[in-house]
Amino acid sequence: MATDRQSYAGREQTQAKHFILRKYLQALAFKVLRHWDVTYVDGFSGPWKAEREDYGDTSFMIAINVLKDAQQLIKEQTGHRRRIRCFFSENDPEAYAQLEAAVRPHHRPADGFEIQTFCGKFEDAVPKIQSFIGGSFPLIFIDPTGWTGYPFAKIAPLFQREKCEVLINFMYAFVRRFLNHPDEKIIGSLDPILGGPGWQSRLDADMEAGLAVEKLFRSTLRKTGSFDYVVSTRIEKSTEDRPHFFLAYGTKDRAGLKAFRDIEHAALREHARNRSIAKERKREDRTGSGDLFADFEADVQEASIESVVAKQKLLATLHLTHLLSTRPMLFSEVTDVLLQAFMLRETNVKDICVEMSRSKKIANTWGNGGRKPQNDSVIQLITE
């Protein structure tokens, strides 16, 4: 059986996406299953380009394995087995046949693990999905091959509940390629995920066009799903220094936002190392010789994520200083704002506050020593 590195060779961006999906499902499941039943919805299940015979490098099998493990652990800890449902949708008949055969052995309603599959368009499955979710906690994963097939107007009912989380692969490289296409039909095909016709007039004029579209996509998702928080993770192409897609995440819970930023950081460190290995593999194929310093270069690439975080912290410090010039804020508010605007974790925000306190820019309201601000700590500028 192929190892992870072999399975994802040439698909390092998919590996990063699956890393985030796996880690987030683990964090979500262990927390939520103590109080709620869970329904996982995969809108474009595939399989596509799977290398492993057991489909371990597909989103649907990753989800099944993680959720089954979580269900068993929670049962051992609490003595109560929570119900888990998985809904897998696939439009391509050939891929659907593989999907249905792969997941069928895991459909065990008597053990509280139920699977339903759907052959057709994801948007057409919405009524069935609504009924299937019932009163459970849904996590919805949307991973299309392009930008169509999930019009917000049609899938919005899935989001209209007190508890809901969504991960969407925004196919940035594909979208950006067609932004200035002369065919009005192609431009119009973006309407359903960008708030309707006239989306060009709603772009942020101060941003590069592709990034402005991604920002509008997140804004539209937030409004459509009544999400409190929508952020995204930029995933670079395997061997090129440009974004391939953005993984957008929507939640109605601050804890979810904090967990996602933690997972994002770990995923980007891993992706940087995998990209370095992929670049070295490409160089070897071209030159026929290896690099004695390949491992060192991988370490450098992984460490480069920390330099990105350092720059984000500097920008966040300036932004926070501006915000505090208008009024004091609770640390929980500060965290909400900075985690949405910057690629930071809560621990980074605490460090920012400690550093600003040491430089006498803000008051230390949380105590000295090794202490750091808590949610109810007041963050305020020192005024002369």
TORKOL-4160 file (C-alpha; in steps of 0.2 Angstrom, whole numbers, padded with zeros to 4 digits, m for minus):
384
<pt num="1" X="0000" Y="0000" Z="0000"/>
<pt num="2" X="0006" Y="0017" Z="m0004"/>
<pt num="3" X="0013" Y="0028" Z="0009"/>
<pt num="4" X="0006" Y="0046" Z="0012"/>
<pt num="5" X="0021" Y="0054" Z="0003"/>
<pt num="6" X="0019" Y="0042" Z="m0012"/>
<pt num="7" X="0000" Y="0044" Z="m0012"/>
<pt num="8" X="0001" Y="0063" Z="m0013"/>
<pt num="9" X="0016" Y="0065" Z="m0024"/>
<pt num="10" X="0012" Y="0079" Z="m0036"/>
<pt num="11" X="m0003" Y="0082" Z="m0026"/>
<pt num="12" X="0004" Y="0091" Z="m0011"/>
<pt num="13" X="m0009" Y="0104" Z="m0011"/>
<pt num="14" X="m0022" Y="0090" Z="m0009"/>
<pt num="15" X="m0012" Y="0083" Z="0005"/>
<pt num="16" X="m0013" Y="0100" Z="0014"/>
<pt num="17" X="m0032" Y="0101" Z="0011"/>
<pt num="18" X="m0034" Y="0083" Z="0018"/>
<pt num="19" X="m0023" Y="0087" Z="0033"/>
<pt num="20" X="m0034" Y="0102" Z="0037"/>
<pt num="21" X="m0050" Y="0091" Z="0035"/>
<pt num="22" X="m0043" Y="0077" Z="0045"/>
<pt num="23" X="m0037" Y="0088" Z="0060"/>
<pt num="24" X="m0052" Y="0099" Z="0060"/>
<pt num="25" X="m0064" Y="0084" Z="0060"/>
<pt num="26" X="m0054" Y="0076" Z="0074"/>
<pt num="27" X="m0055" Y="0092" Z="0085"/>
<pt num="28" X="m0073" Y="0095" Z="0080"/>
<pt num="29" X="m0079" Y="0077" Z="0083"/>
<pt num="30" X="m0071" Y="0075" Z="0100"/>
<pt num="31" X="m0079" Y="0091" Z="0106"/>
<pt num="32" X="m0096" Y="0090" Z="0098"/>
<pt num="33" X="m0099" Y="0071" Z="0101"/>
<pt num="34" X="m0100" Y="0074" Z="0120"/>
<pt num="35" X="m0116" Y="0084" Z="0117"/>
<pt num="36" X="m0123" Y="0081" Z="0099"/>
<pt num="37" X="m0125" Y="0069" Z="0086"/>
<pt num="38" X="m0115" Y="0073" Z="0070"/>
<pt num="39" X="m0118" Y="0073" Z="0052"/>
<pt num="40" X="m0104" Y="0075" Z="0039"/>
<pt num="41" X="m0109" Y="0081" Z="0022"/>
<pt num="42" X="m0097" Y="0079" Z="0007"/>
<pt num="43" X="m0104" Y="0088" Z="m0008"/>
<pt num="44" X="m0092" Y="0082" Z="m0021"/>
<pt num="45" X="m0086" Y="0066" Z="m0015"/>
<pt num="46" X="m0077" Y="0058" Z="m0030"/>
<pt num="47" X="m0066" Y="0048" Z="m0029"/>
<pt num="48" X="m0054" Y="0058" Z="m0040"/>
<pt num="49" X="m0036" Y="0053" Z="m0043"/>
<pt num="50" X="m0035" Y="0041" Z="m0028"/>
<pt num="51" X="m0019" Y="0032" Z="m0026"/>
<pt num="52" X="m0023" Y="0020" Z="m0012"/>
<pt num="53" X="m0033" Y="0004" Z="m0014"/>
<pt num="54" X="m0042" Y="0008" Z="0003"/>
<pt num="55" X="m0046" Y="0026" Z="m0003"/>
<pt num="56" X="m0037" Y="0032" Z="0012"/>
<pt num="57" X="m0032" Y="0048" Z="0002"/>
<pt num="58" X="m0050" Y="0053" Z="m0002"/>
<pt num="59" X="m0060" Y="0065" Z="0008"/>
<pt num="60" X="m0074" Y="0053" Z="0011"/>
<pt num="61" X="m0063" Y="0039" Z="0018"/>
<pt num="62" X="m0053" Y="0051" Z="0029"/>
<pt num="63" X="m0070" Y="0057" Z="0036"/>
<pt num="64" X="m0076" Y="0040" Z="0039"/>
<pt num="65" X="m0060" Y="0034" Z="0048"/>
<pt num="66" X="m0059" Y="0050" Z="0059"/>
<pt num="67" X="m0077" Y="0049" Z="0064"/>
<pt num="68" X="m0078" Y="0031" Z="0068"/>
<pt num="69" X="m0062" Y="0033" Z="0079"/>
<pt num="70" X="m0070" Y="0048" Z="0088"/>
<pt num="71" X="m0087" Y="0039" Z="0091"/>
<pt num="72" X="m0078" Y="0024" Z="0099"/>
<pt num="73" X="m0067" Y="0035" Z="0110"/>
<pt num="74" X="m0082" Y="0045" Z="0116"/>
<pt num="75" X="m0091" Y="0029" Z="0120"/>
<pt num="76" X="m0077" Y="0023" Z="0130"/>
<pt num="77" X="m0076" Y="0039" Z="0140"/>
<pt num="78" X="m0094" Y="0042" Z="0143"/>
<pt num="79" X="m0102" Y="0026" Z="0141"/>
<pt num="80" X="m0114" Y="0033" Z="0128"/>
<pt num="81" X="m0113" Y="0030" Z="0109"/>
<pt num="82" X="m0117" Y="0046" Z="0099"/>
<pt num="83" X="m0125" Y="0044" Z="0082"/>
<pt num="84" X="m0115" Y="0049" Z="0067"/>
<pt num="85" X="m0122" Y="0051" Z="0049"/>
<pt num="86" X="m0112" Y="0054" Z="0033"/>
<pt num="87" X="m0120" Y="0060" Z="0017"/>
<pt num="88" X="m0109" Y="0058" Z="0001"/>
<pt num="89" X="m0115" Y="0066" Z="m0015"/>
<pt num="90" X="m0107" Y="0063" Z="m0032"/>
<pt num="91" X="m0113" Y="0068" Z="m0049"/>
<pt num="92" X="m0102" Y="0057" Z="m0060"/>
<pt num="93" X="m0109" Y="0039" Z="m0062"/>
<pt num="94" X="m0093" Y="0030" Z="m0063"/>
<pt num="95" X="m0085" Y="0039" Z="m0048"/>
<pt num="96" X="m0102" Y="0037" Z="m0039"/>
<pt num="97" X="m0101" Y="0018" Z="m0042"/>
<pt num="98" X="m0083" Y="0017" Z="m0034"/>
<pt num="99" X="m0089" Y="0028" Z="m0020"/>
<pt num="100" X="m0104" Y="0018" Z="m0016"/>
<pt num="101" X="m0095" Y="0002" Z="m0016"/>
<pt num="102" X="m0081" Y="0009" Z="m0004"/>
<pt num="103" X="m0092" Y="0016" Z="0009"/>
<pt num="104" X="m0106" Y="0002" Z="0009"/>
<pt num="105" X="m0096" Y="m0009" Z="0022"/>
<pt num="106" X="m0096" Y="0006" Z="0034"/>
<pt num="107" X="m0115" Y="0008" Z="0034"/>
<pt num="108" X="m0120" Y="0001" Z="0051"/>
<pt num="109" X="m0135" Y="0009" Z="0058"/>
<pt num="110" X="m0136" Y="m0003" Z="0072"/>
<pt num="111" X="m0120" Y="0003" Z="0078"/>
<pt num="112" X="m0125" Y="0022" Z="0076"/>
<pt num="113" X="m0115" Y="0025" Z="0060"/>
<pt num="114" X="m0126" Y="0028" Z="0045"/>
<pt num="115" X="m0121" Y="0032" Z="0028"/>
<pt num="116" X="m0132" Y="0039" Z="0013"/>
<pt num="117" X="m0126" Y="0042" Z="m0004"/>
<pt num="118" X="m0133" Y="0052" Z="m0018"/>
<pt num="119" X="m0129" Y="0051" Z="m0037"/>
<pt num="120" X="m0133" Y="0068" Z="m0045"/>
<pt num="121" X="m0130" Y="0086" Z="m0042"/>
<pt num="122" X="m0126" Y="0092" Z="m0025"/>
<pt num="123" X="m0138" Y="0106" Z="m0026"/>
<pt num="124" X="m0152" Y="0094" Z="m0030"/>
<pt num="125" X="m0148" Y="0084" Z="m0015"/>
<pt num="126" X="m0152" Y="0098" Z="m0002"/>
<pt num="127" X="m0169" Y="0092" Z="0003"/>
<pt num="128" X="m0163" Y="0075" Z="0006"/>
<pt num="129" X="m0148" Y="0082" Z="0016"/>
<pt num="130" X="m0159" Y="0093" Z="0026"/>
<pt num="131" X="m0170" Y="0078" Z="0031"/>
<pt num="132" X="m0154" Y="0067" Z="0034"/>
<pt num="133" X="m0146" Y="0080" Z="0046"/>
<pt num="134" X="m0162" Y="0082" Z="0057"/>
<pt num="135" X="m0157" Y="0089" Z="0074"/>
<pt num="136" X="m0139" Y="0084" Z="0073"/>
<pt num="137" X="m0123" Y="0095" Z="0071"/>
<pt num="138" X="m0118" Y="0097" Z="0053"/>
<pt num="139" X="m0101" Y="0099" Z="0046"/>
<pt num="140" X="m0102" Y="0102" Z="0027"/>
<pt num="141" X="m0087" Y="0100" Z="0016"/>
<pt num="142" X="m0088" Y="0107" Z="m0002"/>
<pt num="143" X="m0074" Y="0102" Z="m0014"/>
<pt num="144" X="m0078" Y="0105" Z="m0032"/>
<pt num="145" X="m0067" Y="0104" Z="m0047"/>
<pt num="146" X="m0072" Y="0121" Z="m0052"/>
<pt num="147" X="m0083" Y="0135" Z="m0045"/>
<pt num="148" X="m0101" Y="0129" Z="m0050"/>
<pt num="149" X="m0112" Y="0116" Z="m0043"/>
<pt num="150" X="m0115" Y="0124" Z="m0026"/>
<pt num="151" X="m0125" Y="0140" Z="m0029"/>
<pt num="152" X="m0128" Y="0148" Z="m0012"/>
<pt num="153" X="m0146" Y="0152" Z="m0015"/>
<pt num="154" X="m0150" Y="0134" Z="m0017"/>
<pt num="155" X="m0138" Y="0127" Z="m0003"/>
<pt num="156" X="m0142" Y="0141" Z="0010"/>
<pt num="157" X="m0155" Y="0131" Z="0019"/>
<pt num="158" X="m0141" Y="0119" Z="0025"/>
<pt num="159" X="m0133" Y="0133" Z="0034"/>
<pt num="160" X="m0149" Y="0140" Z="0042"/>
<pt num="161" X="m0147" Y="0132" Z="0059"/>
<pt num="162" X="m0140" Y="0136" Z="0076"/>
<pt num="163" X="m0125" Y="0125" Z="0074"/>
<pt num="164" X="m0117" Y="0123" Z="0058"/>
<pt num="165" X="m0099" Y="0122" Z="0051"/>
<pt num="166" X="m0093" Y="0123" Z="0033"/>
<pt num="167" X="m0077" Y="0120" Z="0023"/>
<pt num="168" X="m0077" Y="0126" Z="0005"/>
<pt num="169" X="m0062" Y="0124" Z="m0008"/>
<pt num="170" X="m0062" Y="0140" Z="m0017"/>
<pt num="171" X="m0054" Y="0136" Z="m0033"/>
<pt num="172" X="m0044" Y="0152" Z="m0034"/>
<pt num="173" X="m0032" Y="0147" Z="m0049"/>
<pt num="174" X="m0047" Y="0142" Z="m0060"/>
<pt num="175" X="m0057" Y="0157" Z="m0055"/>
<pt num="176" X="m0043" Y="0170" Z="m0058"/>
<pt num="177" X="m0040" Y="0163" Z="m0075"/>
<pt num="178" X="m0057" Y="0168" Z="m0081"/>
<pt num="179" X="m0060" Y="0184" Z="m0072"/>
<pt num="180" X="m0058" Y="0195" Z="m0088"/>
<pt num="181" X="m0065" Y="0182" Z="m0100"/>
<pt num="182" X="m0075" Y="0190" Z="m0114"/>
<pt num="183" X="m0089" Y="0177" Z="m0113"/>
<pt num="184" X="m0103" Y="0184" Z="m0102"/>
<pt num="185" X="m0109" Y="0167" Z="m0098"/>
<pt num="186" X="m0093" Y="0162" Z="m0090"/>
<pt num="187" X="m0093" Y="0179" Z="m0080"/>
<pt num="188" X="m0111" Y="0175" Z="m0075"/>
<pt num="189" X="m0107" Y="0158" Z="m0069"/>
<pt num="190" X="m0099" Y="0166" Z="m0054"/>
<pt num="191" X="m0114" Y="0175" Z="m0049"/>
<pt num="192" X="m0121" Y="0161" Z="m0038"/>
<pt num="193" X="m0106" Y="0162" Z="m0026"/>
<pt num="194" X="m0102" Y="0180" Z="m0027"/>
<pt num="195" X="m0119" Y="0188" Z="m0022"/>
<pt num="196" X="m0127" Y="0189" Z="m0039"/>
<pt num="197" X="m0125" Y="0199" Z="m0055"/>
<pt num="198" X="m0114" Y="0214" Z="m0055"/>
<pt num="199" X="m0101" Y="0206" Z="m0043"/>
<pt num="200" X="m0087" Y="0216" Z="m0052"/>
<pt num="201" X="m0094" Y="0232" Z="m0044"/>
<pt num="202" X="m0093" Y="0224" Z="m0027"/>
<pt num="203" X="m0074" Y="0220" Z="m0028"/>
<pt num="204" X="m0062" Y="0229" Z="m0017"/>
<pt num="205" X="m0053" Y="0241" Z="m0029"/>
<pt num="206" X="m0037" Y="0241" Z="m0018"/>
<pt num="207" X="m0034" Y="0223" Z="m0020"/>
<pt num="208" X="m0027" Y="0212" Z="m0034"/>
<pt num="209" X="m0042" Y="0206" Z="m0044"/>
<pt num="210" X="m0040" Y="0187" Z="m0039"/>
<pt num="211" X="m0038" Y="0191" Z="m0021"/>
<pt num="212" X="m0053" Y="0203" Z="m0021"/>
<pt num="213" X="m0064" Y="0190" Z="m0028"/>
<pt num="214" X="m0059" Y="0178" Z="m0015"/>
<pt num="215" X="m0063" Y="0191" Z="m0002"/>
<pt num="216" X="m0080" Y="0194" Z="m0010"/>
<pt num="217" X="m0083" Y="0175" Z="m0009"/>
<pt num="218" X="m0080" Y="0175" Z="0009"/>
<pt num="219" X="m0091" Y="0190" Z="0012"/>
<pt num="220" X="m0105" Y="0182" Z="0002"/>
<pt num="221" X="m0103" Y="0165" Z="0012"/>
<pt num="222" X="m0104" Y="0174" Z="0028"/>
<pt num="223" X="m0120" Y="0183" Z="0024"/>
<pt num="224" X="m0128" Y="0168" Z="0016"/>
<pt num="225" X="m0125" Y="0156" Z="0030"/>
<pt num="226" X="m0127" Y="0169" Z="0044"/>
<pt num="227" X="m0109" Y="0164" Z="0050"/>
<pt num="228" X="m0101" Y="0174" Z="0064"/>
<pt num="229" X="m0084" Y="0170" Z="0057"/>
<pt num="230" X="m0077" Y="0166" Z="0040"/>
<pt num="231" X="m0059" Y="0165" Z="0036"/>
<pt num="232" X="m0048" Y="0156" Z="0023"/>
<pt num="233" X="m0032" Y="0147" Z="0021"/>
<pt num="234" X="m0021" Y="0150" Z="0006"/>
<pt num="235" X="m0013" Y="0134" Z="m0001"/>
<pt num="236" X="0001" Y="0136" Z="m0013"/>
<pt num="237" X="0004" Y="0125" Z="m0029"/>
<pt num="238" X="0016" Y="0111" Z="m0026"/>
<pt num="239" X="0031" Y="0117" Z="m0035"/>
<pt num="240" X="0026" Y="0135" Z="m0039"/>
<pt num="241" X="0025" Y="0150" Z="m0028"/>
<pt num="242" X="0007" Y="0155" Z="m0031"/>
<pt num="243" X="m0009" Y="0151" Z="m0023"/>
<pt num="244" X="m0019" Y="0136" Z="m0030"/>
<pt num="245" X="m0034" Y="0137" Z="m0020"/>
<pt num="246" X="m0041" Y="0144" Z="m0003"/>
<pt num="247" X="m0049" Y="0134" Z="0009"/>
<pt num="248" X="m0063" Y="0144" Z="0016"/>
<pt num="249" X="m0070" Y="0140" Z="0034"/>
<pt num="250" X="m0087" Y="0147" Z="0041"/>
<pt num="251" X="m0092" Y="0144" Z="0059"/>
<pt num="252" X="m0104" Y="0151" Z="0072"/>
<pt num="253" X="m0093" Y="0148" Z="0087"/>
<pt num="254" X="m0078" Y="0157" Z="0093"/>
<pt num="255" X="m0070" Y="0140" Z="0098"/>
<pt num="256" X="m0071" Y="0134" Z="0080"/>
<pt num="257" X="m0062" Y="0149" Z="0074"/>
<pt num="258" X="m0048" Y="0147" Z="0087"/>
<pt num="259" X="m0046" Y="0128" Z="0083"/>
<pt num="260" X="m0046" Y="0131" Z="0064"/>
<pt num="261" X="m0032" Y="0144" Z="0065"/>
<pt num="262" X="m0022" Y="0132" Z="0076"/>
<pt num="263" X="m0024" Y="0118" Z="0063"/>
<pt num="264" X="m0020" Y="0130" Z="0049"/>
<pt num="265" X="m0003" Y="0134" Z="0056"/>
<pt num="266" X="0001" Y="0116" Z="0058"/>
<pt num="267" X="m0005" Y="0112" Z="0040"/>
<pt num="268" X="0005" Y="0126" Z="0032"/>
<pt num="269" X="0021" Y="0121" Z="0041"/>
<pt num="270" X="0018" Y="0103" Z="0034"/>
<pt num="271" X="0014" Y="0110" Z="0017"/>
<pt num="272" X="0030" Y="0120" Z="0016"/>
<pt num="273" X="0040" Y="0105" Z="0020"/>
<pt num="274" X="0031" Y="0094" Z="0007"/>
<pt num="275" X="0032" Y="0108" Z="m0006"/>
<pt num="276" X="0051" Y="0109" Z="m0004"/>
<pt num="277" X="0052" Y="0090" Z="m0006"/>
<pt num="278" X="0041" Y="0092" Z="m0022"/>
<pt num="279" X="0052" Y="0105" Z="m0029"/>
<pt num="280" X="0068" Y="0095" Z="m0026"/>
<pt num="281" X="0059" Y="0080" Z="m0035"/>
<pt num="282" X="0056" Y="0091" Z="m0050"/>
<pt num="283" X="0074" Y="0097" Z="m0050"/>
<pt num="284" X="0080" Y="0079" Z="m0049"/>
<pt num="285" X="0069" Y="0074" Z="m0064"/>
<pt num="286" X="0076" Y="0089" Z="m0074"/>
<pt num="287" X="0094" Y="0087" Z="m0070"/>
<pt num="288" X="0096" Y="0069" Z="m0065"/>
<pt num="289" X="0105" Y="0072" Z="m0049"/>
<pt num="290" X="0100" Y="0074" Z="m0031"/>
<pt num="291" X="0103" Y="0089" Z="m0019"/>
<pt num="292" X="0114" Y="0085" Z="m0003"/>
<pt num="293" X="0105" Y="0100" Z="0006"/>
<pt num="294" X="0087" Y="0095" Z="0002"/>
<pt num="295" X="0083" Y="0091" Z="0020"/>
<pt num="296" X="0091" Y="0108" Z="0025"/>
<pt num="297" X="0080" Y="0117" Z="0012"/>
<pt num="298" X="0064" Y="0108" Z="0018"/>
<pt num="299" X="0068" Y="0114" Z="0036"/>
<pt num="300" X="0071" Y="0132" Z="0029"/>
<pt num="301" X="0054" Y="0131" Z="0020"/>
<pt num="302" X="0045" Y="0125" Z="0035"/>
<pt num="303" X="0053" Y="0139" Z="0046"/>
<pt num="304" X="0048" Y="0152" Z="0033"/>
<pt num="305" X="0030" Y="0150" Z="0040"/>
<pt num="306" X="0036" Y="0157" Z="0056"/>
<pt num="307" X="0043" Y="0173" Z="0047"/>
<pt num="308" X="0025" Y="0175" Z="0039"/>
<pt num="309" X="0018" Y="0174" Z="0056"/>
<pt num="310" X="0030" Y="0187" Z="0062"/>
<pt num="311" X="0025" Y="0199" Z="0048"/>
<pt num="312" X="0007" Y="0196" Z="0052"/>
<pt num="313" X="0010" Y="0200" Z="0070"/>
<pt num="314" X="0018" Y="0216" Z="0066"/>
<pt num="315" X="0003" Y="0221" Z="0055"/>
<pt num="316" X="m0009" Y="0215" Z="0068"/>
<pt num="317" X="0000" Y="0226" Z="0081"/>
<pt num="318" X="m0003" Y="0241" Z="0070"/>
<pt num="319" X="m0021" Y="0237" Z="0068"/>
<pt num="320" X="m0024" Y="0234" Z="0086"/>
<pt num="321" X="m0016" Y="0251" Z="0091"/>
<pt num="322" X="m0028" Y="0259" Z="0079"/>
<pt num="323" X="m0043" Y="0250" Z="0086"/>
<pt num="324" X="m0038" Y="0254" Z="0104"/>
<pt num="325" X="m0037" Y="0273" Z="0099"/>
<pt num="326" X="m0056" Y="0273" Z="0099"/>
<pt num="327" X="m0060" Y="0263" Z="0114"/>
<pt num="328" X="m0053" Y="0249" Z="0126"/>
<pt num="329" X="m0058" Y="0231" Z="0121"/>
<pt num="330" X="m0060" Y="0215" Z="0130"/>
<pt num="331" X="m0046" Y="0202" Z="0125"/>
<pt num="332" X="m0060" Y="0191" Z="0118"/>
<pt num="333" X="m0065" Y="0205" Z="0106"/>
<pt num="334" X="m0047" Y="0207" Z="0101"/>
<pt num="335" X="m0045" Y="0189" Z="0097"/>
<pt num="336" X="m0061" Y="0189" Z="0087"/>
<pt num="337" X="m0055" Y="0204" Z="0076"/>
<pt num="338" X="m0036" Y="0198" Z="0074"/>
<pt num="339" X="m0040" Y="0180" Z="0070"/>
<pt num="340" X="m0052" Y="0185" Z="0057"/>
<pt num="341" X="m0040" Y="0198" Z="0049"/>
<pt num="342" X="m0023" Y="0190" Z="0050"/>
<pt num="343" X="m0016" Y="0172" Z="0049"/>
<pt num="344" X="m0013" Y="0171" Z="0068"/>
<pt num="345" X="m0017" Y="0159" Z="0083"/>
<pt num="346" X="m0024" Y="0165" Z="0099"/>
<pt num="347" X="m0007" Y="0162" Z="0107"/>
<pt num="348" X="0000" Y="0174" Z="0095"/>
<pt num="349" X="m0013" Y="0187" Z="0100"/>
<pt num="350" X="m0008" Y="0185" Z="0118"/>
<pt num="351" X="0010" Y="0187" Z="0114"/>
<pt num="352" X="0006" Y="0203" Z="0105"/>
<pt num="353" X="m0003" Y="0210" Z="0120"/>
<pt num="354" X="0012" Y="0205" Z="0131"/>
<pt num="355" X="0024" Y="0213" Z="0120"/>
<pt num="356" X="0014" Y="0229" Z="0119"/>
<pt num="357" X="0013" Y="0230" Z="0137"/>
<pt num="358" X="0031" Y="0228" Z="0140"/>
<pt num="359" X="0034" Y="0242" Z="0128"/>
<pt num="360" X="0022" Y="0253" Z="0138"/>
<pt num="361" X="0009" Y="0254" Z="0124"/>
<pt num="362" X="m0005" Y="0246" Z="0133"/>
<pt num="363" X="m0009" Y="0243" Z="0151"/>
<pt num="364" X="m0005" Y="0227" Z="0159"/>
<pt num="365" X="m0022" Y="0222" Z="0167"/>
<pt num="366" X="m0019" Y="0204" Z="0168"/>
<pt num="367" X="m0004" Y="0203" Z="0180"/>
<pt num="368" X="0015" Y="0201" Z="0179"/>
<pt num="369" X="0026" Y="0186" Z="0179"/>
<pt num="370" X="0022" Y="0173" Z="0166"/>
<pt num="371" X="0003" Y="0177" Z="0165"/>
<pt num="372" X="m0005" Y="0182" Z="0149"/>
<pt num="373" X="m0022" Y="0190" Z="0145"/>
<pt num="374" X="m0038" Y="0180" Z="0147"/>
<pt num="375" X="m0055" Y="0183" Z="0138"/>
<pt num="376" X="m0061" Y="0196" Z="0151"/>
<pt num="377" X="m0045" Y="0205" Z="0152"/>
<pt num="378" X="m0047" Y="0224" Z="0147"/>
<pt num="379" X="m0035" Y="0229" Z="0133"/>
<pt num="380" X="m0032" Y="0248" Z="0133"/>
<pt num="381" X="m0019" Y="0260" Z="0127"/>
<pt num="382" X="m0008" Y="0269" Z="0140"/>
<pt num="383" X="m0012" Y="0288" Z="0139"/>
<pt num="384" X="m0001" Y="0301" Z="0146"/>
